[in-house]
């Protein structure tokens, strides 16, 4: 289930898409890139729970 969430996040959020594209550019298999994205997603979700904040997209000013 976590891989599905990671795939969706890598399609919708620039930060997660960057993680996945860096992994695939380095020659990693797709499943490995998704695992790295899932780990990043878990870290973000954990930080959100600890601070009690919502997810905010990074914007470029």
PyMOL CGO cylinders between C-alpha atoms (Angstrom):
from pymol import cmd
from pymol.cgo import CYLINDER

trace = [
    CYLINDER, 0.00, 0.00, 0.00, 2.88, 2.34, 0.74, 0.3, 1, 1, 1, 1, 1, 1,
    CYLINDER, 2.88, 2.34, 0.74, 4.22, 1.92, -2.80, 0.3, 1, 1, 1, 1, 1, 1,
    CYLINDER, 4.22, 1.92, -2.80, 0.88, 3.10, -4.18, 0.3, 1, 1, 1, 1, 1, 1,
    CYLINDER, 0.88, 3.10, -4.18, 1.05, 6.22, -2.00, 0.3, 1, 1, 1, 1, 1, 1,
    CYLINDER, 1.05, 6.22, -2.00, 4.66, 6.82, -3.08, 0.3, 1, 1, 1, 1, 1, 1,
    CYLINDER, 4.66, 6.82, -3.08, 3.75, 6.49, -6.74, 0.3, 1, 1, 1, 1, 1, 1,
    CYLINDER, 3.75, 6.49, -6.74, 0.90, 8.97, -6.36, 0.3, 1, 1, 1, 1, 1, 1,
    CYLINDER, 0.90, 8.97, -6.36, 3.11, 11.39, -4.41, 0.3, 1, 1, 1, 1, 1, 1,
    CYLINDER, 3.11, 11.39, -4.41, 5.83, 11.21, -7.05, 0.3, 1, 1, 1, 1, 1, 1,
    CYLINDER, 5.83, 11.21, -7.05, 3.28, 12.15, -9.70, 0.3, 1, 1, 1, 1, 1, 1,
    CYLINDER, 3.28, 12.15, -9.70, 1.67, 15.00, -7.78, 0.3, 1, 1, 1, 1, 1, 1,
    CYLINDER, 1.67, 15.00, -7.78, 4.41, 16.61, -5.65, 0.3, 1, 1, 1, 1, 1, 1,
    CYLINDER, 4.41, 16.61, -5.65, 7.63, 18.10, -7.00, 0.3, 1, 1, 1, 1, 1, 1,
    CYLINDER, 7.63, 18.10, -7.00, 9.70, 17.10, -3.96, 0.3, 1, 1, 1, 1, 1, 1,
    CYLINDER, 9.70, 17.10, -3.96, 8.77, 13.43, -4.28, 0.3, 1, 1, 1, 1, 1, 1,
    CYLINDER, 8.77, 13.43, -4.28, 9.09, 13.51, -8.05, 0.3, 1, 1, 1, 1, 1, 1,
    CYLINDER, 9.09, 13.51, -8.05, 12.64, 14.82, -7.63, 0.3, 1, 1, 1, 1, 1, 1,
    CYLINDER, 12.64, 14.82, -7.63, 13.54, 11.92, -5.33, 0.3, 1, 1, 1, 1, 1, 1,
    CYLINDER, 13.54, 11.92, -5.33, 12.19, 9.39, -7.81, 0.3, 1, 1, 1, 1, 1, 1,
    CYLINDER, 12.19, 9.39, -7.81, 13.83, 11.02, -10.84, 0.3, 1, 1, 1, 1, 1, 1,
    CYLINDER, 13.83, 11.02, -10.84, 17.22, 11.21, -9.08, 0.3, 1, 1, 1, 1, 1, 1,
    CYLINDER, 17.22, 11.21, -9.08, 17.03, 7.52, -8.31, 0.3, 1, 1, 1, 1, 1, 1,
    CYLINDER, 17.03, 7.52, -8.31, 16.07, 6.50, -11.83, 0.3, 1, 1, 1, 1, 1, 1,
    CYLINDER, 16.07, 6.50, -11.83, 18.74, 8.82, -13.30, 0.3, 1, 1, 1, 1, 1, 1,
    CYLINDER, 18.74, 8.82, -13.30, 21.29, 7.03, -11.13, 0.3, 1, 1, 1, 1, 1, 1,
    CYLINDER, 21.29, 7.03, -11.13, 20.30, 3.77, -12.81, 0.3, 1, 1, 1, 1, 1, 1,
    CYLINDER, 20.30, 3.77, -12.81, 18.27, 2.31, -9.96, 0.3, 1, 1, 1, 1, 1, 1,
    CYLINDER, 18.27, 2.31, -9.96, 15.39, -0.04, -10.80, 0.3, 1, 1, 1, 1, 1, 1,
    CYLINDER, 15.39, -0.04, -10.80, 11.87, 1.38, -10.65, 0.3, 1, 1, 1, 1, 1, 1,
    CYLINDER, 11.87, 1.38, -10.65, 10.98, -0.58, -7.52, 0.3, 1, 1, 1, 1, 1, 1,
    CYLINDER, 10.98, -0.58, -7.52, 14.07, 0.72, -5.74, 0.3, 1, 1, 1, 1, 1, 1,
    CYLINDER, 14.07, 0.72, -5.74, 13.21, 4.30, -6.72, 0.3, 1, 1, 1, 1, 1, 1,
    CYLINDER, 13.21, 4.30, -6.72, 9.68, 3.82, -5.38, 0.3, 1, 1, 1, 1, 1, 1,
    CYLINDER, 9.68, 3.82, -5.38, 11.07, 2.44, -2.13, 0.3, 1, 1, 1, 1, 1, 1,
    CYLINDER, 11.07, 2.44, -2.13, 13.25, 5.54, -1.73, 0.3, 1, 1, 1, 1, 1, 1,
    CYLINDER, 13.25, 5.54, -1.73, 10.22, 7.72, -2.42, 0.3, 1, 1, 1, 1, 1, 1,
    CYLINDER, 10.22, 7.72, -2.42, 8.19, 5.77, 0.14, 0.3, 1, 1, 1, 1, 1, 1,
    CYLINDER, 8.19, 5.77, 0.14, 10.89, 6.29, 2.76, 0.3, 1, 1, 1, 1, 1, 1,
    CYLINDER, 10.89, 6.29, 2.76, 10.89, 10.01, 2.04, 0.3, 1, 1, 1, 1, 1, 1,
    CYLINDER, 10.89, 10.01, 2.04, 7.09, 10.03, 2.30, 0.3, 1, 1, 1, 1, 1, 1,
    CYLINDER, 7.09, 10.03, 2.30, 7.21, 8.28, 5.67, 0.3, 1, 1, 1, 1, 1, 1,
    CYLINDER, 7.21, 8.28, 5.67, 9.72, 10.83, 6.95, 0.3, 1, 1, 1, 1, 1, 1,
    CYLINDER, 9.72, 10.83, 6.95, 7.49, 13.71, 5.88, 0.3, 1, 1, 1, 1, 1, 1,
    CYLINDER, 7.49, 13.71, 5.88, 4.38, 12.08, 7.37, 0.3, 1, 1, 1, 1, 1, 1,
    CYLINDER, 4.38, 12.08, 7.37, 6.20, 11.43, 10.64, 0.3, 1, 1, 1, 1, 1, 1,
    CYLINDER, 6.20, 11.43, 10.64, 7.33, 15.05, 10.84, 0.3, 1, 1, 1, 1, 1, 1,
    CYLINDER, 7.33, 15.05, 10.84, 3.78, 16.21, 10.12, 0.3, 1, 1, 1, 1, 1, 1,
    CYLINDER, 3.78, 16.21, 10.12, 2.44, 14.07, 12.96, 0.3, 1, 1, 1, 1, 1, 1,
    CYLINDER, 2.44, 14.07, 12.96, 5.08, 15.26, 15.39, 0.3, 1, 1, 1, 1, 1, 1,
    CYLINDER, 5.08, 15.26, 15.39, 4.54, 18.95, 14.65, 0.3, 1, 1, 1, 1, 1, 1,
    CYLINDER, 4.54, 18.95, 14.65, 0.79, 18.75, 14.06, 0.3, 1, 1, 1, 1, 1, 1,
    CYLINDER, 0.79, 18.75, 14.06, 0.99, 20.52, 10.71, 0.3, 1, 1, 1, 1, 1, 1,
    CYLINDER, 0.99, 20.52, 10.71, -0.51, 19.94, 7.30, 0.3, 1, 1, 1, 1, 1, 1,
    CYLINDER, -0.51, 19.94, 7.30, 1.45, 19.22, 4.15, 0.3, 1, 1, 1, 1, 1, 1,
    CYLINDER, 1.45, 19.22, 4.15, 2.39, 22.30, 2.17, 0.3, 1, 1, 1, 1, 1, 1,
    CYLINDER, 2.39, 22.30, 2.17, 3.68, 22.22, -1.39, 0.3, 1, 1, 1, 1, 1, 1,
    CYLINDER, 3.68, 22.22, -1.39, 7.01, 23.94, -1.88, 0.3, 1, 1, 1, 1, 1, 1,
    CYLINDER, 7.01, 23.94, -1.88, 6.56, 27.04, -3.97, 0.3, 1, 1, 1, 1, 1, 1,
    CYLINDER, 6.56, 27.04, -3.97, 9.18, 28.84, -5.96, 0.3, 1, 1, 1, 1, 1, 1,
    CYLINDER, 9.18, 28.84, -5.96, 9.14, 32.60, -5.51, 0.3, 1, 1, 1, 1, 1, 1,
]
cmd.load_cgo(trace, "trace")
